[in-house]
Amino acid sequence: MKVIITDEAFESLEDIVVFISNSSNESKALAVGTSLINLALTLDNMPLRGPIEVELMGEANEYRRLIFEHRYKVIYRLANNIVYVVRFFDTRQNPSKMKG
């Protein structure tokens, strides 16, 4: 299955990397960013392994998630045999930010 990381997802990933870089260090930030992308790309095999994201239930599409380091979510949806990664989310934020 093909995995597409959307522009919105890349923007949210950039926000995470900048935040880590400012609060920790640049090498940690780049390592987390790379790991999140690599995790997202594994969705080409077994894309249904992530549970449904309950914070996004009731939306027009069904969204799923993968968790990285107990702190970051890879939010994605499936359509026409394509996995669309729509957002990377730092769980230290208010969950309502996932919707917009």
C-alpha positions as CSV (number, residue, x, y, z in Angstrom):
1,M,0.0,0.0,0.0
2,K,1.2,3.5,-0.8
3,V,1.8,6.0,2.0
4,I,1.4,9.7,1.4
5,I,2.5,12.2,4.0
6,T,0.3,15.3,3.5
7,D,1.6,18.9,3.6
8,E,-0.4,19.5,6.8
9,A,1.5,16.5,8.4
10,F,4.8,17.9,7.4
11,E,3.9,21.3,8.9
12,S,2.9,19.6,12.2
13,L,6.1,17.6,12.1
14,E,8.1,20.8,11.6
15,D,6.4,22.3,14.7
16,I,7.4,19.3,16.8
17,V,11.0,19.4,15.6
18,V,11.3,23.1,16.3
19,F,9.7,22.7,19.7
20,I,12.2,19.9,20.7
21,S,15.1,21.8,19.2
22,N,14.2,24.9,21.3
23,S,13.6,22.9,24.5
24,S,16.2,20.2,24.2
25,N,18.7,20.0,21.4
26,E,18.8,19.9,17.7
27,S,20.1,16.3,17.3
28,K,17.3,15.0,19.5
29,A,14.8,17.0,17.5
30,L,16.1,15.6,14.2
31,A,16.1,12.0,15.6
32,V,12.5,12.3,16.7
33,G,11.4,13.8,13.3
34,T,13.2,11.1,11.4
35,S,11.7,8.4,13.6
36,L,8.2,9.7,13.1
37,I,8.6,9.7,9.3
38,N,10.0,6.2,9.4
39,L,7.2,5.0,11.6
40,A,4.6,6.6,9.2
41,L,6.2,4.9,6.2
42,T,5.8,1.4,7.9
43,L,2.1,1.8,7.3
44,D,2.6,0.5,3.8
45,N,2.5,-2.9,5.6
46,M,-0.5,-3.6,7.9
47,P,-2.1,-0.2,7.9
48,L,-5.0,-1.3,10.1
49,R,-2.6,-2.1,13.0
50,G,-3.2,1.4,14.5
51,P,-6.3,1.7,16.6
52,I,-9.0,4.2,15.7
53,E,-8.3,7.7,17.1
54,V,-11.1,8.3,19.5
55,E,-10.5,12.0,19.6
56,L,-11.5,12.2,16.0
57,M,-14.5,9.9,16.0
58,G,-17.5,11.5,14.4
59,E,-15.4,13.2,11.7
60,A,-16.2,12.5,8.0
61,N,-13.3,10.0,7.8
62,E,-12.1,7.3,10.1
63,Y,-8.7,8.2,11.5
64,R,-6.2,5.8,13.1
65,R,-3.1,6.4,15.1
66,L,0.3,5.1,15.9
67,I,2.1,6.2,19.1
68,F,5.8,6.9,19.3
69,E,7.7,7.3,22.6
70,H,4.4,7.6,24.5
71,R,4.3,11.3,23.5
72,Y,3.7,11.6,19.7
73,K,1.0,10.4,17.5
74,V,1.0,9.6,13.8
75,I,-2.6,10.3,12.7
76,Y,-3.7,8.8,9.4
77,R,-6.6,7.6,7.3
78,L,-7.1,5.0,4.6
79,A,-8.7,5.7,1.2
80,N,-8.5,3.8,-2.1
81,N,-5.6,1.6,-0.9
82,I,-3.6,4.7,0.1
83,V,-2.5,5.6,3.6
84,Y,-2.7,9.4,4.1
85,V,-0.7,10.6,7.0
86,V,-2.6,13.8,8.0
87,R,-0.8,14.9,11.1
88,F,1.9,14.3,13.6
89,F,0.7,15.3,17.1
90,D,2.5,16.0,20.3
91,T,0.2,14.6,23.0
92,R,1.3,17.3,25.5
93,Q,-1.1,19.6,23.6
94,N,-4.8,19.9,24.1
95,P,-6.5,17.1,22.1
96,S,-8.9,19.6,20.6
97,K,-5.9,20.9,18.5
98,M,-5.9,17.6,16.6
99,K,-9.1,18.6,14.8
100,G,-7.9,21.8,13.3
